[in-house]
Amino acid sequence: MKNIKTALSVILSASVFLFTGCAGNSTGDNNSHRLYVKMDFSAEELKATFVNSVSGETKETVMKKEDDGDGFHQYTCFGDAKKYNKVYFTYGNDKTDEVAFNKLVDGWYISSYGVLPCTEGEEFIRDVELTRLDFKFKDEQKDVFVWTPKDYDPDSEDKYSVIYLLDGDRDLSNEDYEEGTWGVPESVTSAMKQSDFKAIAVGIATRESTRYRELVPDLGDPAQEVADEYDIRYGGDFCDFIVNTVAPTIEEKYNVYTDPAHNSITGSSLGGLESFYIGIEHPEKFGTIGAMSPSFWMYEESTWEKYLR
């Protein structure tokens, strides 16, 4: 599977830079980008280490402490967004995980929950307001949650891109940080500040009891070691449900673009596998695939070669 995985990773990684060309908040150097950090505790010194995940090159910078705001502590510095694509922070003996750094990232919030995306001047979104839409799939209720930015106006002529999220109930929810969160609303808010990018997020919920069936497309016999566990696979039907039922409803109810350049499908693990499949099957609908840690191991290399041909 090495060659197939390598090829797929190159294809998928290219989409990371899709919207980074139209961002501001720089010093005049087109590559220099200001990074903002919010903390709910004070650090004597906060360092940002910028990382190039391809070459391994790093650069450490001591962040400037600014005036406290709203009970938080704020730090800033500049980094080369062309040379580096990740950053991590150290304070005292503590070091955070690596997180994204590019011209659509306004800042990060360091708390006891970990590192979460945030936007300077914006209140951190602790309770995400979602609109719930009810659908039926396989004769069962299927919840779909929609998040819109605070400036979204249903009566405006402004149109928004759409980010479709598999496992969407968990991707959009931030009620329990200990279980982790993708921080999608916060990330979109950050991107909207840094560019002319506007988007809503649509999360398609998945039950744990049926997830291993609806997020697995039937491409042929699965890999031998998982054949018994994944004997029922209806990812194709789930794909049709999203493209033919969910997407048209969103396009009817919200001010959104319908072309592939403004629609993306994303998920992780089995959700990454299904996202990849949906995007490959429907390039006329989805111009960007966010397949993160996708379960490509579900099928043997020969099966992938046959499918991709």
Short mmCIF file of the C-alpha atoms (twelve columns), coordinates in Angstrom:
data_MODEL
# 
_entry.id   MODEL 
# 
loop_
_atom_site.group_PDB 
_atom_site.id 
_atom_site.type_symbol 
_atom_site.label_atom_id 
_atom_site.label_alt_id 
_atom_site.label_comp_id 
_atom_site.label_asym_id 
_atom_site.label_seq_id 
_atom_site.Cartn_x 
_atom_site.Cartn_y 
_atom_site.Cartn_z 
_atom_site.pdbx_PDB_model_num 
ATOM 1   C CA . MET A 1   0.000   0.000   0.000   1 
ATOM 2   C CA . LYS A 2   2.997   2.363   0.335   1 
ATOM 3   C CA . ASN A 3   2.883   3.736   -3.217  1 
ATOM 4   C CA . ILE A 4   -0.878  4.176   -3.179  1 
ATOM 5   C CA . LYS A 5   -0.784  5.897   0.231   1 
ATOM 6   C CA . THR A 6   2.028   8.197   -0.866  1 
ATOM 7   C CA . ALA A 7   0.200   9.219   -4.018  1 
ATOM 8   C CA . LEU A 8   -3.021  9.851   -2.130  1 
ATOM 9   C CA . SER A 9   -1.285  11.906  0.562   1 
ATOM 10  C CA . VAL A 10  0.295   14.164  -2.074  1 
ATOM 11  C CA . ILE A 11  -3.079  14.718  -3.744  1 
ATOM 12  C CA . LEU A 12  -4.824  15.465  -0.456  1 
ATOM 13  C CA . SER A 13  -2.150  17.705  1.019   1 
ATOM 14  C CA . ALA A 14  -2.420  20.048  -1.972  1 
ATOM 15  C CA . SER A 15  -5.888  21.148  -0.842  1 
ATOM 16  C CA . VAL A 16  -4.468  22.604  2.385   1 
ATOM 17  C CA . PHE A 17  -3.263  25.659  0.482   1 
ATOM 18  C CA . LEU A 18  -6.471  26.213  -1.500  1 
ATOM 19  C CA . PHE A 19  -7.546  29.453  0.170   1 
ATOM 20  C CA . THR A 20  -4.231  30.784  1.507   1 
ATOM 21  C CA . GLY A 21  -3.581  33.185  -1.350  1 
ATOM 22  C CA . CYS A 22  -6.019  35.897  -0.230  1 
ATOM 23  C CA . ALA A 23  -5.026  36.734  3.328   1 
ATOM 24  C CA . GLY A 24  -4.007  39.876  5.143   1 
ATOM 25  C CA . ASN A 25  -2.603  40.818  8.558   1 
ATOM 26  C CA . SER A 26  1.053   40.978  7.512   1 
ATOM 27  C CA . THR A 27  3.958   43.391  7.981   1 
ATOM 28  C CA . GLY A 28  4.323   44.232  4.309   1 
ATOM 29  C CA . ASP A 29  6.395   41.127  3.640   1 
ATOM 30  C CA . ASN A 30  4.017   38.872  1.699   1 
ATOM 31  C CA . ASN A 31  5.239   35.831  3.625   1 
ATOM 32  C CA . SER A 32  5.279   37.326  7.122   1 
ATOM 33  C CA . HIS A 33  2.134   36.544  9.077   1 
ATOM 34  C CA . ARG A 34  1.152   37.729  12.551  1 
ATOM 35  C CA . LEU A 35  0.243   34.979  15.014  1 
ATOM 36  C CA . TYR A 36  -1.912  35.694  18.051  1 
ATOM 37  C CA . VAL A 37  -2.131  33.524  21.187  1 
ATOM 38  C CA . LYS A 38  -4.633  33.780  24.025  1 
ATOM 39  C CA . MET A 39  -4.081  32.069  27.395  1 
ATOM 40  C CA . ASP A 40  -6.255  31.931  30.496  1 
ATOM 41  C CA . PHE A 41  -3.124  31.927  32.645  1 
ATOM 42  C CA . SER A 42  0.036   34.015  32.520  1 
ATOM 43  C CA . ALA A 43  3.355   32.591  31.349  1 
ATOM 44  C CA . GLU A 44  6.623   34.257  32.251  1 
ATOM 45  C CA . GLU A 45  7.783   33.534  28.720  1 
ATOM 46  C CA . LEU A 46  5.902   32.020  25.791  1 
ATOM 47  C CA . LYS A 47  7.873   30.697  22.843  1 
ATOM 48  C CA . ALA A 48  6.506   29.819  19.406  1 
ATOM 49  C CA . THR A 49  8.466   27.242  17.411  1 
ATOM 50  C CA . PHE A 50  7.586   27.310  13.728  1 
ATOM 51  C CA . VAL A 51  7.946   24.008  11.861  1 
ATOM 52  C CA . ASN A 52  8.297   22.999  8.234   1 
ATOM 53  C CA . SER A 53  6.738   19.530  8.322   1 
ATOM 54  C CA . VAL A 54  8.422   18.518  5.043   1 
ATOM 55  C CA . SER A 55  12.020  19.635  5.588   1 
ATOM 56  C CA . GLY A 56  11.985  19.489  9.383   1 
ATOM 57  C CA . GLU A 57  13.359  23.038  9.604   1 
ATOM 58  C CA . THR A 58  12.300  24.954  12.731  1 
ATOM 59  C CA . LYS A 59  12.580  28.484  14.079  1 
ATOM 60  C CA . GLU A 60  11.980  29.492  17.705  1 
ATOM 61  C CA . THR A 61  10.595  32.944  18.538  1 
ATOM 62  C CA . VAL A 62  9.841   34.537  21.898  1 
ATOM 63  C CA . MET A 63  6.325   35.950  21.690  1 
ATOM 64  C CA . LYS A 64  5.593   39.507  22.777  1 
ATOM 65  C CA . LYS A 65  3.236   39.820  25.741  1 
ATOM 66  C CA . GLU A 66  0.544   42.410  25.170  1 
ATOM 67  C CA . ASP A 67  -2.124  44.018  27.328  1 
ATOM 68  C CA . ASP A 68  -4.474  41.572  29.002  1 
ATOM 69  C CA . GLY A 69  -8.020  41.525  27.691  1 
ATOM 70  C CA . ASP A 70  -11.209 40.067  29.124  1 
ATOM 71  C CA . GLY A 71  -9.276  38.232  31.829  1 
ATOM 72  C CA . PHE A 72  -6.973  36.535  29.304  1 
ATOM 73  C CA . HIS A 73  -3.287  36.973  28.535  1 
ATOM 74  C CA . GLN A 74  -2.276  37.782  24.975  1 
ATOM 75  C CA . TYR A 75  0.938   37.149  23.028  1 
ATOM 76  C CA . THR A 76  1.951   37.882  19.442  1 
ATOM 77  C CA . CYS A 77  4.803   37.280  17.007  1 
ATOM 78  C CA . PHE A 78  5.424   37.001  13.273  1 
ATOM 79  C CA . GLY A 79  6.328   33.917  11.260  1 
ATOM 80  C CA . ASP A 80  7.117   33.081  7.653   1 
ATOM 81  C CA . ALA A 81  3.940   31.477  6.330   1 
ATOM 82  C CA . LYS A 82  5.651   30.358  3.138   1 
ATOM 83  C CA . LYS A 83  8.465   28.534  4.895   1 
ATOM 84  C CA . TYR A 84  6.562   27.065  7.867   1 
ATOM 85  C CA . ASN A 85  3.183   25.346  8.072   1 
ATOM 86  C CA . LYS A 86  2.999   24.291  11.731  1 
ATOM 87  C CA . VAL A 87  3.793   25.776  15.135  1 
ATOM 88  C CA . TYR A 88  3.955   24.645  18.743  1 
ATOM 89  C CA . PHE A 89  4.283   26.611  21.961  1 
ATOM 90  C CA . THR A 90  6.441   26.165  25.054  1 
ATOM 91  C CA . TYR A 91  6.157   27.825  28.441  1 
ATOM 92  C CA . GLY A 92  8.181   26.680  31.430  1 
ATOM 93  C CA . ASN A 93  8.453   22.903  31.183  1 
ATOM 94  C CA . ASP A 94  5.248   22.560  29.149  1 
ATOM 95  C CA . LYS A 95  4.989   22.062  25.400  1 
ATOM 96  C CA . THR A 96  1.810   22.007  23.312  1 
ATOM 97  C CA . ASP A 97  0.973   19.806  20.344  1 
ATOM 98  C CA . GLU A 98  1.825   21.082  16.875  1 
ATOM 99  C CA . VAL A 99  -0.995  23.052  15.273  1 
ATOM 100 C CA . ALA A 100 -1.514  24.717  11.906  1 
ATOM 101 C CA . PHE A 101 0.226   27.913  10.879  1 
ATOM 102 C CA . ASN A 102 -0.752  29.646  7.657   1 
ATOM 103 C CA . LYS A 103 -2.296  32.920  6.514   1 
ATOM 104 C CA . LEU A 104 -5.813  31.779  7.400   1 
ATOM 105 C CA . VAL A 105 -4.861  31.120  11.035  1 
ATOM 106 C CA . ASP A 106 -5.439  34.197  13.184  1 
ATOM 107 C CA . GLY A 107 -4.571  32.653  16.523  1 
ATOM 108 C CA . TRP A 108 -4.707  29.862  19.071  1 
ATOM 109 C CA . TYR A 109 -6.150  29.598  22.565  1 
ATOM 110 C CA . ILE A 110 -4.059  27.628  25.078  1 
ATOM 111 C CA . SER A 111 -6.080  26.292  27.989  1 
ATOM 112 C CA . SER A 112 -6.416  23.240  30.180  1 
ATOM 113 C CA . TYR A 113 -8.411  21.676  27.316  1 
ATOM 114 C CA . GLY A 114 -5.452  21.895  24.944  1 
ATOM 115 C CA . VAL A 115 -4.857  24.210  21.974  1 
ATOM 116 C CA . LEU A 116 -7.975  25.486  20.204  1 
ATOM 117 C CA . PRO A 117 -8.372  27.951  17.308  1 
ATOM 118 C CA . CYS A 118 -9.433  31.484  18.175  1 
ATOM 119 C CA . THR A 119 -9.687  34.932  16.615  1 
ATOM 120 C CA . GLU A 120 -8.351  38.109  18.170  1 
ATOM 121 C CA . GLY A 121 -11.149 40.452  19.192  1 
ATOM 122 C CA . GLU A 122 -13.745 37.676  19.039  1 
ATOM 123 C CA . GLU A 123 -15.260 36.024  22.084  1 
ATOM 124 C CA . PHE A 124 -14.228 32.382  22.256  1 
ATOM 125 C CA . ILE A 125 -17.137 30.194  21.121  1 
ATOM 126 C CA . ARG A 126 -17.858 27.943  24.092  1 
ATOM 127 C CA . ASP A 127 -21.443 27.078  23.198  1 
ATOM 128 C CA . VAL A 128 -21.871 26.661  19.459  1 
ATOM 129 C CA . GLU A 129 -25.353 27.536  18.236  1 
ATOM 130 C CA . LEU A 130 -26.510 24.946  15.723  1 
ATOM 131 C CA . THR A 131 -29.642 24.504  13.625  1 
ATOM 132 C CA . ARG A 132 -30.819 20.906  13.554  1 
ATOM 133 C CA . LEU A 133 -32.379 19.426  10.421  1 
ATOM 134 C CA . ASP A 134 -34.086 16.023  10.467  1 
ATOM 135 C CA . PHE A 135 -33.658 13.527  7.644   1 
ATOM 136 C CA . LYS A 136 -34.291 9.828   7.091   1 
ATOM 137 C CA . PHE A 137 -31.600 7.400   5.989   1 
ATOM 138 C CA . LYS A 138 -32.167 3.641   5.881   1 
ATOM 139 C CA . ASP A 139 -35.519 4.236   7.630   1 
ATOM 140 C CA . GLU A 140 -33.735 5.777   10.609  1 
ATOM 141 C CA . GLN A 141 -33.576 9.372   11.760  1 
ATOM 142 C CA . LYS A 142 -30.461 11.153  10.588  1 
ATOM 143 C CA . ASP A 143 -29.608 14.442  12.280  1 
ATOM 144 C CA . VAL A 144 -27.836 17.149  10.317  1 
ATOM 145 C CA . PHE A 145 -26.473 20.202  12.142  1 
ATOM 146 C CA . VAL A 146 -25.811 23.554  10.486  1 
ATOM 147 C CA . TRP A 147 -23.528 26.274  11.833  1 
ATOM 148 C CA . THR A 148 -23.565 29.764  10.355  1 
ATOM 149 C CA . PRO A 149 -21.180 32.663  11.186  1 
ATOM 150 C CA . LYS A 150 -22.580 35.464  13.285  1 
ATOM 151 C CA . ASP A 151 -22.643 37.823  10.293  1 
ATOM 152 C CA . TYR A 152 -24.660 35.379  8.166   1 
ATOM 153 C CA . ASP A 153 -27.736 37.172  6.826   1 
ATOM 154 C CA . PRO A 154 -30.369 34.996  5.126   1 
ATOM 155 C CA . ASP A 155 -31.742 38.075  3.352   1 
ATOM 156 C CA . SER A 156 -28.372 39.170  2.009   1 
ATOM 157 C CA . GLU A 157 -27.118 38.515  -1.504  1 
ATOM 158 C CA . ASP A 158 -23.784 37.337  -0.075  1 
ATOM 159 C CA . LYS A 159 -23.193 33.667  -0.729  1 
ATOM 160 C CA . TYR A 160 -21.198 31.265  1.412   1 
ATOM 161 C CA . SER A 161 -19.120 28.184  0.763   1 
ATOM 162 C CA . VAL A 162 -20.212 24.942  2.429   1 
ATOM 163 C CA . ILE A 163 -18.020 22.580  4.460   1 
ATOM 164 C CA . TYR A 164 -19.744 19.198  4.810   1 
ATOM 165 C CA . LEU A 165 -18.480 17.229  7.822   1 
ATOM 166 C CA . LEU A 166 -18.857 13.506  8.375   1 
ATOM 167 C CA . ASP A 167 -19.205 12.547  12.060  1 
ATOM 168 C CA . GLY A 168 -20.568 16.069  12.125  1 
ATOM 169 C CA . ASP A 169 -22.206 15.903  15.550  1 
ATOM 170 C CA . ARG A 170 -18.742 15.536  17.104  1 
ATOM 171 C CA . ASP A 171 -16.902 17.817  14.675  1 
ATOM 172 C CA . LEU A 172 -19.107 20.819  15.393  1 
ATOM 173 C CA . SER A 173 -19.772 20.238  19.085  1 
ATOM 174 C CA . ASN A 174 -17.471 21.674  21.717  1 
ATOM 175 C CA . GLU A 175 -19.536 20.733  24.774  1 
ATOM 176 C CA . ASP A 176 -16.893 18.310  26.055  1 
ATOM 177 C CA . TYR A 177 -13.376 19.458  25.257  1 
ATOM 178 C CA . GLU A 178 -11.868 16.432  26.985  1 
ATOM 179 C CA . GLU A 179 -13.158 14.323  24.087  1 
ATOM 180 C CA . GLY A 180 -11.528 16.693  21.636  1 
ATOM 181 C CA . THR A 181 -12.989 19.091  19.085  1 
ATOM 182 C CA . TRP A 182 -12.135 20.092  15.535  1 
ATOM 183 C CA . GLY A 183 -12.936 23.719  16.361  1 
ATOM 184 C CA . VAL A 184 -14.628 24.176  12.992  1 
ATOM 185 C CA . PRO A 185 -16.644 27.327  13.877  1 
ATOM 186 C CA . GLU A 186 -13.553 28.928  15.404  1 
ATOM 187 C CA . SER A 187 -11.397 27.985  12.406  1 
ATOM 188 C CA . VAL A 188 -13.894 29.380  9.893   1 
ATOM 189 C CA . THR A 189 -14.227 32.590  11.935  1 
ATOM 190 C CA . SER A 190 -10.438 32.941  11.853  1 
ATOM 191 C CA . ALA A 191 -10.296 32.343  8.100   1 
ATOM 192 C CA . MET A 192 -13.061 34.888  7.487   1 
ATOM 193 C CA . LYS A 193 -11.081 37.546  9.357   1 
ATOM 194 C CA . GLN A 194 -7.920  36.849  7.377   1 
ATOM 195 C CA . SER A 195 -9.472  36.654  3.898   1 
ATOM 196 C CA . ASP A 196 -12.617 37.060  1.834   1 
ATOM 197 C CA . PHE A 197 -13.477 33.408  2.500   1 
ATOM 198 C CA . LYS A 198 -16.994 32.883  3.903   1 
ATOM 199 C CA . ALA A 199 -18.479 29.502  4.802   1 
ATOM 200 C CA . ILE A 200 -21.123 27.652  6.734   1 
ATOM 201 C CA . ALA A 201 -20.534 24.182  8.176   1 
ATOM 202 C CA . VAL A 202 -22.902 21.231  7.799   1 
ATOM 203 C CA . GLY A 203 -22.338 18.277  10.105  1 
ATOM 204 C CA . ILE A 204 -23.949 14.925  9.258   1 
ATOM 205 C CA . ALA A 205 -24.307 12.932  12.476  1 
ATOM 206 C CA . THR A 206 -23.275 9.296   12.651  1 
ATOM 207 C CA . ARG A 207 -24.331 6.741   15.237  1 
ATOM 208 C CA . GLU A 208 -21.587 4.543   16.587  1 
ATOM 209 C CA . SER A 209 -23.734 1.464   15.932  1 
ATOM 210 C CA . THR A 210 -24.046 2.181   12.190  1 
ATOM 211 C CA . ARG A 211 -20.884 4.215   11.538  1 
ATOM 212 C CA . TYR A 212 -18.909 1.149   10.461  1 
ATOM 213 C CA . ARG A 213 -21.396 0.493   7.703   1 
ATOM 214 C CA . GLU A 214 -22.349 3.883   6.290   1 
ATOM 215 C CA . LEU A 215 -18.806 5.293   6.238   1 
ATOM 216 C CA . VAL A 216 -17.361 2.373   4.263   1 
ATOM 217 C CA . PRO A 217 -17.891 2.351   0.480   1 
ATOM 218 C CA . ASP A 218 -18.233 -1.045  -1.174  1 
ATOM 219 C CA . LEU A 219 -15.222 -1.133  -3.498  1 
ATOM 220 C CA . GLY A 220 -14.935 -4.903  -3.485  1 
ATOM 221 C CA . ASP A 221 -13.722 -7.397  -0.918  1 
ATOM 222 C CA . PRO A 222 -12.201 -5.605  2.097   1 
ATOM 223 C CA . ALA A 223 -8.754  -6.490  3.387   1 
ATOM 224 C CA . GLN A 224 -8.716  -10.027 4.775   1 
ATOM 225 C CA . GLU A 225 -8.002  -8.983  8.368   1 
ATOM 226 C CA . VAL A 226 -11.196 -6.858  8.544   1 
ATOM 227 C CA . ALA A 227 -13.458 -8.835  6.199   1 
ATOM 228 C CA . ASP A 228 -15.652 -10.263 8.961   1 
ATOM 229 C CA . GLU A 229 -15.990 -6.983  10.850  1 
ATOM 230 C CA . TYR A 230 -16.983 -4.983  7.760   1 
ATOM 231 C CA . ASP A 231 -19.183 -7.500  6.010   1 
ATOM 232 C CA . ILE A 232 -21.997 -4.933  5.469   1 
ATOM 233 C CA . ARG A 233 -20.949 -1.738  3.675   1 
ATOM 234 C CA . TYR A 234 -23.346 0.856   2.325   1 
ATOM 235 C CA . GLY A 235 -21.105 3.889   1.937   1 
ATOM 236 C CA . GLY A 236 -22.383 4.190   -1.634  1 
ATOM 237 C CA . ASP A 237 -25.945 4.728   -0.396  1 
ATOM 238 C CA . PHE A 238 -24.675 7.203   2.190   1 
ATOM 239 C CA . CYS A 239 -22.849 9.072   -0.568  1 
ATOM 240 C CA . ASP A 240 -26.079 9.286   -2.589  1 
ATOM 241 C CA . PHE A 241 -27.939 10.503  0.509   1 
ATOM 242 C CA . ILE A 242 -25.521 13.401  1.016   1 
ATOM 243 C CA . VAL A 243 -25.352 14.409  -2.648  1 
ATOM 244 C CA . ASN A 244 -29.011 13.936  -3.576  1 
ATOM 245 C CA . THR A 245 -30.808 14.768  -0.309  1 
ATOM 246 C CA . VAL A 246 -28.700 16.742  2.171   1 
ATOM 247 C CA . ALA A 247 -26.898 19.068  -0.255  1 
ATOM 248 C CA . PRO A 248 -30.054 20.106  -2.198  1 
ATOM 249 C CA . THR A 249 -31.815 20.892  1.107   1 
ATOM 250 C CA . ILE A 250 -28.906 23.062  2.268   1 
ATOM 251 C CA . GLU A 251 -28.839 24.849  -1.074  1 
ATOM 252 C CA . GLU A 252 -32.576 25.515  -0.818  1 
ATOM 253 C CA . LYS A 253 -32.520 26.825  2.766   1 
ATOM 254 C CA . TYR A 254 -29.235 28.796  2.831   1 
ATOM 255 C CA . ASN A 255 -27.415 31.404  0.739   1 
ATOM 256 C CA . VAL A 256 -24.666 29.119  -0.536  1 
ATOM 257 C CA . TYR A 257 -22.739 28.431  -3.698  1 
ATOM 258 C CA . THR A 258 -23.509 25.213  -5.526  1 
ATOM 259 C CA . ASP A 259 -20.335 24.861  -7.631  1 
ATOM 260 C CA . PRO A 260 -17.477 22.512  -6.606  1 
ATOM 261 C CA . ALA A 261 -15.018 25.354  -5.994  1 
ATOM 262 C CA . HIS A 262 -17.090 26.394  -2.974  1 
ATOM 263 C CA . ASN A 263 -18.058 22.975  -1.588  1 
ATOM 264 C CA . SER A 264 -15.879 20.592  0.406   1 
ATOM 265 C CA . ILE A 265 -16.412 17.212  2.055   1 
ATOM 266 C CA . THR A 266 -14.281 16.187  5.020   1 
ATOM 267 C CA . GLY A 267 -13.895 13.611  7.762   1 
ATOM 268 C CA . SER A 268 -11.329 11.567  9.666   1 
ATOM 269 C CA . SER A 269 -10.591 7.853   9.968   1 
ATOM 270 C CA . LEU A 270 -13.560 6.046   8.388   1 
ATOM 271 C CA . GLY A 271 -15.018 9.514   7.775   1 
ATOM 272 C CA . GLY A 272 -11.833 10.328  5.860   1 
ATOM 273 C CA . LEU A 273 -12.256 7.199   3.750   1 
ATOM 274 C CA . GLU A 274 -15.879 8.034   2.965   1 
ATOM 275 C CA . SER A 275 -15.025 11.695  2.272   1 
ATOM 276 C CA . PHE A 276 -12.378 10.612  -0.214  1 
ATOM 277 C CA . TYR A 277 -14.865 8.270   -1.897  1 
ATOM 278 C CA . ILE A 278 -17.625 10.917  -2.062  1 
ATOM 279 C CA . GLY A 279 -15.275 13.524  -3.500  1 
ATOM 280 C CA . ILE A 280 -13.868 11.131  -6.100  1 
ATOM 281 C CA . GLU A 281 -17.352 10.003  -7.135  1 
ATOM 282 C CA . HIS A 282 -18.742 13.562  -7.334  1 
ATOM 283 C CA . PRO A 283 -16.119 16.056  -8.514  1 
ATOM 284 C CA . GLU A 284 -18.982 18.091  -9.984  1 
ATOM 285 C CA . LYS A 285 -20.141 18.789  -6.411  1 
ATOM 286 C CA . PHE A 286 -17.018 18.808  -4.215  1 
ATOM 287 C CA . GLY A 287 -13.857 20.633  -5.236  1 
ATOM 288 C CA . THR A 288 -11.959 19.908  -2.018  1 
ATOM 289 C CA . ILE A 289 -11.587 16.653  -0.091  1 
ATOM 290 C CA . GLY A 290 -10.432 16.792  3.534   1 
ATOM 291 C CA . ALA A 291 -9.501  13.137  4.067   1 
ATOM 292 C CA . MET A 292 -7.700  13.160  7.423   1 
ATOM 293 C CA . SER A 293 -6.127  9.944   8.694   1 
ATOM 294 C CA . PRO A 294 -8.316  8.075   6.177   1 
ATOM 295 C CA . SER A 295 -8.808  4.336   6.620   1 
ATOM 296 C CA . PHE A 296 -7.303  3.394   3.259   1 
ATOM 297 C CA . TRP A 297 -6.160  0.142   4.850   1 
ATOM 298 C CA . MET A 298 -9.753  -1.037  4.506   1 
ATOM 299 C CA . TYR A 299 -8.889  -2.374  1.041   1 
ATOM 300 C CA . GLU A 300 -5.853  -4.046  -0.479  1 
ATOM 301 C CA . GLU A 301 -3.636  -2.124  -2.891  1 
ATOM 302 C CA . SER A 302 -4.951  -4.133  -5.841  1 
ATOM 303 C CA . THR A 303 -8.509  -3.041  -5.013  1 
ATOM 304 C CA . TRP A 304 -7.457  0.604   -4.849  1 
ATOM 305 C CA . GLU A 305 -5.584  0.342   -8.140  1 
ATOM 306 C CA . LYS A 306 -8.626  -1.121  -9.860  1 
ATOM 307 C CA . TYR A 307 -10.953 1.522   -8.396  1 
ATOM 308 C CA . LEU A 308 -8.699  4.493   -9.137  1 
ATOM 309 C CA . ARG A 309 -8.256  3.412   -12.757 1 
# 
